[in-house]
Amino acid sequence: MKRSNLHSRSPLKRRTLLRGSGVAMGLPFLSAMRPSFADNDGGEESGRAKRFVAMTVGLGLLPENLVPEGEGTSYQPSRYLKALQDLREKVTVVSGSSHPGVNGGHRAEASILTATPMGSSGAVNNTISIDQYLAKHKGHKTRFPSLVCSTGGSTSPCYTESGAMIPPITSASQLFAELFVNSSPAEREKQADRVRQGRSIMDIVAEDAKSLQRDLGSGDRDRLDAYFTSVRQLEQRMQQSQKWAEMPKPSVDASAPVDIRNPNDLIARMKTMCDVVSLALQTDSTRYVTLHLPGSGGVVPVDGVEEGYHSLSHHGRDETKLEQLALVEEAMIGQWGEFLRGLGQHGNSHGNLLDDTTVFLTSNLGNSSNHDNRNMPVLIAGGGFKHGGHLAFDRKNNYPLPNFYVSLLQQHGMEVDQFATSTGTMTGLGITG
């Protein structure tokens, strides 16, 4: 295709209309409405690709060591936050927030990213998690619409639109291979051929359905039009799948990680996964990642820790347990800070990866010792937000955390004003630019 003169064309205006004999027809957003050859990391209208990483902790974080004294930007750092002071202007600490109506202790782990109440017993249908909502609408721009990872176990807080849990990848070496180890050319051609066969089936179905249109009433025609729309959307997704199946994976200047064999070494497993996730973001292999940190029963190999992690989380205010638990959680927050710094070191023409990536850390448990789901621990970093230091909401009458999810969706350019039990966007968390 000839492209030599494309750079000289002026982009179409967003509100361009087609006019003729008294008729004005509005156009949908077209690629011609973007500046040609813009350095936009994947075609975002704003010129910047937005990313989201959620890290979820199965056993909570001690509030007395996380929540700082004072409000706003003049807060006094808590024990855990002292390790993040070089990132202070990039991080917001939220206290006094939770998901309205969510309870059930550990059961609420399924609600972390959906905000859907699971209750304390019985079967409950879940809804789509915020990461998968983003991936559904924006994930087609990258090879992997989303990545669902964990440092261990078989569960994740990620759910599909039908409420099915997405099992996580728990091996850093497997994740690395999925991202960066190429299949043979023959295998890539097989994958592409499977996609092409699927597309040809969709072509046949679309033709058969279209032939019915002339015999249908207006209501059925509307429903058929909606069907055509869904067919076109599926074809577009298949085209994307074919493109990625035919393309080699990106090359990175990094060796495949060695999996940490000790299932209780939560911090080392977290670091290994974070290193691979960082590479995935750097290569724009995906823009939506969840990393779950479940609570193991064994002793986390951190100096000064002698009891099992799960036992420590049920501390009952025992001073010895509280101190050991603090050492584990301090190391966890420290590793989270290292992940943020790594993103901040990778720049592009607009800033750096941390500026474009919202990194969210939370847990379903505000108090793991008594399984309280109120006052969830919340840290929000990067992503182009105007970080407000410490957003201190009412710890007795919690602020709805789903409001943050609405702010996140709007920051990603989505015209959404509701997610689960939200009441608006998050107070105090503005958007830069």
N, C-alpha and C positions, 0 to 999 in steps of 0.2 A: 504494500500500500504506500502511495506517495505521501510524504509527510513534510516535504521541504518548506511548504509555505504555511503550515499550520500555525507557527509561532507568530505570524503577522496578523492573524485574524483577531478582531476584538471579540471578547466573550459576550454571549447574549445576556441581556438583563434577566434577572430572576422572574420578573413579571411580564415577560414578553408575551404579546398576544398576536394571534393570526387574525387578520381583518379581511373581510370581503363583503359585498352587498349587504351592508347593515348588520353583519354578524361579527362578533368578536369571540374568538375561541382561545381560552387560556391553555398554556402548555405546562406539562409537568416539568420537574427539574431535569435538565439534560446536561450531559457532560460538556456540551458547548457553552454552558453557562459558567463554567469554571475557567480561570485563566489557563491558557495552554502551557503544558510542561511545568505546572506549579510544583514546587517541592513540598508535597503535602503528605508524605509518608502513607499514601494509600487512598487518597481521594476524599478526605473530609472537606466539607464545604468551608469550614473555618480555616483551612490550610494546615491544621494540626490534627494528627490522629490522637484520640483519647484512649487510654487504657485503664483497666481496673484489676487490682489484685486484692483478694480477700483472704486473710489468714484468720482461721477460727480455732479457738482454744477450747478443748473439751472439758477442762476442769477449772475454768475461770482464772481470775487474778485477784490477789488480795487487795481490796479497795484502799485500805489504809496505807499501802505502799505504792499505790498507783495514783490516786486522786490527790492533786496538789492543794496547797493552801492558797486562798485568794481566787479571784475570778479574772477573766480577760487575759490580757497580755502581761500583766504584772504579777502573775502567780508565782509562788515559791515552789520550786520543783520538789516532788516527792522522791522517795528513795529510788524508785524505778526510773523516773524521768531524768535523774541527774546524768545518766549515760547518754541522753538525747539532747543535751543543751546546745550542742553545735547545730542541731536541726530544729531548734525552737521555733524559728519563723516559718518552718515548713510543716509543722505538726499542730493539730488541734486535739485537745483532751476533752472528752465529753463525760460528764457525770450526771446522774439522775435521769437516765433514759432507759427505756426498755420497749418490748413489743406488747402493745395493749392486748390483754386477754390471754397471753401466753403463760402457761405454767407447766407443771409436770416434771420439774427437775431435769434429770438427764434426758428425759424424753423430748424436752424442748430443743435438743440439739438439731432436730429436724426443722426447727422454726428459725434458726439463726438468720438465714438468708431469704426465707419466704415470708416471715412474720405471720404465718398462719398458725392459730392455736391447735395444738395436738391433743390437749387434755391430759388427764392422768391415767387413762386406761381406754381400752377398746381401739378399734380401727378408725382412723380419720384420714380422709383424703387430703393430701398436701397440694400445694399449688407451685407455680414456677418460682424458682429462686432468682434473685436479682442478677446474678452472673449469667444465668441461662436466658433471662429476659433480654439482656444486652446482646448475648451471643446470637439469639434468634433474629434480632433486628439489625445487628451490625457485624456479626461474626463472619459473614461471607467474604469480607475483604482480605482475610488471611487464610493460610493453609489449614490451620486448626481453628474453628470457630471459638473453642474454649478449651482449657485444660483443667481437669479435676484431679487434684493430687492429695496425698496424705502421707504422713510419716509412718503410718502403720494402720492395721485394721482393714475392715472391708466396707466401712460406711463413710458417707460424706454428707455435708449439709446442702448438696446441690440436687435440685429436682427439676424434672421436665415439666412441660405444660400440663401433662396428664397426671402429674403427681408421683412419677416414678423416680426413685433415688438413682443417681448416677454413681456407679462404683468408681473408686479412685484408683489412680496409678500410685503405687506405693514404693516403687523402685526407681531411684534416680537414674540408674544406668539404663533401665528400660525407657524412661522418659527421654533421655538423651538420644537413644537409638531412634525413637519415633520421630524426633525433631530433626536429627542431623545425619543419620546413617541412611544412605541411599539404597533403594532396591536396585536390582540389576535392570538394564534397559528392557529386557524381555518381560520382567515382572511389571515394570511401569506401563508397558504397552498393554499387558493383560488388564491392569486396573483401569486404564483409559478405555479399553474396549468394553469392559463391563458397564462403564458409565454411558458409553455411546449406545449400547443395546437398550439401556433404560430410557434414554432420550428418544429412541425410535419408537418405543412402546407409547410414550407420552404423545408423540406426534399422531399416532394412529387414534388414540383415545380422543384427542382434541378434534381431529377431523370428523369422527363419528358424532361427537356431541354437537359440533357446529352445524351438521346437516339437519339437526332437529329444530334449529332456531326458527325457521320460517313457519313451522306448524304450531308454535307455542304462543300462549297468551302473554300479556305484558309482565305479569307476576313471575311466570316461569322463565321468561327471557331475562329478567333481572337476576333470578337465581342462577341461570345458565351463565350469565355474564360474570357473576361472582365465582362460578366454577372455572371459567376461562382464566380469570385472574389468578386463581390458585394454581392452575396448570402452568401458566406463564412463570409464576414465582418458582414452582418446582423445577421447571426447565432451566431457569437462571441458576438455581443452586446446583443443578447437574452440570451445567456448563462450567461453573466454578470448580466443581469436583474434577471434571475432565482436565481443566487447565493445570490443577495442582498435581494430578496423577502423571501428567506428561512432563512436568518440570522437575529438575533435580532439586534436592533439598539444599538449603544454604550451607556453606562451608564456614566453620568457626575455628579459631585458633585456640582450641581447648581440647584436652584429652577427655575421654569418657570417664565419668566418675566411678569410684569404687563404692558399692553399697556398704553401708554400715551394718554389720551383722548383729550387733547387740540391739535387740528390740527396745531396750530401755534407754538407749542413748538418744534421747529426744533432741538435744541441742545439736549434736553432730548430724543427725538425720535432717533436722531443719536446715542447717547450713548447706548440706549437700543438695537438697531440693531447691533451696533459694538460689544457689549458683546456677542450676540448670534453668530455672524460671527466668532469671536475669538474662541468660543467653537467648531464651525464647522471645523475650521482649525486645532485646537488641536487634535481633534478626527479623522482627515483625512477623514471626511465625504464628503468633496469636496475640490478642489484645485483652483477653479475659481469662484470668487464672484464679483458682481457689486452692489454697493449701490448708488442709485440716491438720491440727495437732492434737490427736486424741491422748487421753491419759492412760499411761501404762501402769501396771501393778507393781513393777519392779523398781529398783533403786536407780535413779538417774545418776550417772557418773559425773557428779559435780563435787568439788572439794567441800567437805563439811556436811554432805548429805549421806545419811545412813539408813533411812527408812524409805519404803516404797512410795512412789509419787501419789498414787490413789489414796493410800492411807494418810499421807500428809495433807491431802486436800480436805479430808474429814478430820480436821485438827481439833475441833471442840475447844478452841482458844488455848490449847496447850502451847506454852511458850517455846518448848523445844521443837515441836512440830512446825510452829509458825516460822521460826527462824530457818529451818531446813527448807520449807516450802518457798520462803522468800529467796533463797539462794537459787532454786530452780527457776523461779519466775524472773528473777533478775537476769539470769543468763539468757532466758527466752527473749526478754525485751531488748537485751543487748544485741542479740542476733538479728532481731527485727530492725534495729538501728543500722546494723551493718548492711542489711539488704537495701535500705533507703540510701545510704551513702554510695553504694555501688551504682544504683540507678542515677544518682546525681553526678557521677563521674563520666557518664556516657552522654555526650552532647550531640546536638544537631543544630540546624540553622535557626531553630526557634528557641533553643534553651537546652534542656537536658531531659532525660527519660523521666526523672522524678517530677519535673514540671508537668509532664503529660500523662503521668500515671497516678491515679488515686489508689493509695495503699491503705487498706482498712483492716484493723485488728480488733476482734471482739470475741465474746463467748456467750453462750446461752445462760451461763451461771454467774450471777452477781455475787453470790455467797455459796461456794461449793460445799461448805461444811453442813449447811441445812437445806441445800438444794433450792435456794431461792433464785428465781428467774428475773427478779427486779434489779434495777441498778446495774445493768450490764456494763462491763468494762469496754470502753470505746476509745480507740485512737484512730485518727484520720490524718493521712500525710499526703503531700504533693497534690497533683491533679489539677492545678490551676485554681484552687480555692484560695480565698482570702482567709488565712488561718487566724482564728481568734484566740489563741492561747488556751484558756480553760473555759469551756461553756458549761457553767454550773446550773443545772436544772434542779427541780424539786425532787429530793431523794425519797420523799413520802408520796408524792403524787407525780409519778414519772412522766417525762416528756416522751412523745411517740418517736422511737428510733426510725420507723419507716419513713419519716419525713426526710431523713438523710438519703434514703434510696430515691426519693423524688428529686432531690437536689442533684444527685449523681446522674440520673437519667437526663435531666435537663442540661447538665454540664456536658453530656455526650450528644447534645443536639436533638434530643427527642422531645416532642411536644406532648409531654405527659404531666398530669397534675395529680395523679393518684397511684399509689402502690400499696396493696393490702390495706392496713388500717391507718394510713397516713392522713394528716389533716392539712398538709401544705408542704412547703419546702422547709429545710432546717433553719431555725432562727439562729442568727449569728455566724452562719457559714456562707459568706458571699462568694462570688465568682470574680476572678480577676479579668481585666480586659473586656 
